[in-house]
Amino acid sequence: MLKQRIVTALAMAGLFLAAVLFLPLLWLAFMLGVVVCLGAWEWARLAGWRSSLSRGVFVLTLGLLLAALFVYAELGLAPQREQVQPVLGIACLWWSFSLLWVKSYPASAVLWRSRVMRSLMGLLILASAWLAAVYLLAFPRGGLLLVVMVVIVAATDIGAYFSGTRFGRHKLAVHVSPAKTWEGFWGGVACATLLAVALWSVLPARMAHISLAAVIAVVVTTALASVVGDLTVSMVKRESGVKDSGSLLPGHGGLLDRLDSLCSAAPVFALGLLLAGW
């Protein structure tokens, strides 16, 4: 199983890097849209839509929403901060509420367990993540920024895994994800902080106005958001009575099982860059 997970992870990383390096923005936005729509197929099941027709309608709804956001934010041309920032702000506000729901689960399920609410959650999570990722690509060296965001999430996850395995004693969210511990959480934060210092040390001279404190704030906040995303999807899966969101990725479960942290990290990272003056 471990070998299978490593092979799948390396294949995904290779495809992602190749797409970022060689595809133009329009094609990369389309490719990311396809990935997000595959995630929507899995989310539809978590939301309670069982038939292929109803799940297809959910995917189509998300696709139309992505198209509307693409036109509204002029993502194919020169997206303006004034158009994108409010959407990113709403997404970040949503993740703040989601943290409260995770903390109070299972009592909080009364607020969101309906099929309609879970569907709206999925549309907001997936659409805002796609918008943030495509918007990042419009920045100077946007492909590199997208890779940095993924590295932040990966470093947080790796730090949490090893510190949690070695020192884990106190449960982080026992009703949502019993395997996660506070020791693992702080290990992930520590890795993210070290990564922030390393990133600041290699910033180009033209970014001298961005302080170390700002870089740490953006990176650590992104890391924290990735944890909330992971826990949120775990919470919805637990409420839906499933272990994995799907079986698309050998050794990893469903696509959403790999996208959960990235979906929450993307809007936080993009908004953080804007507020830091990138």
Summary of the structure (lengths in Angstrom):
residues: 278
radius of gyration: 18.1
end to end distance: 41.2
largest distance: 54.9
contacts: 926
relative contact order: 0.14
helix: 77%
strand: 4%
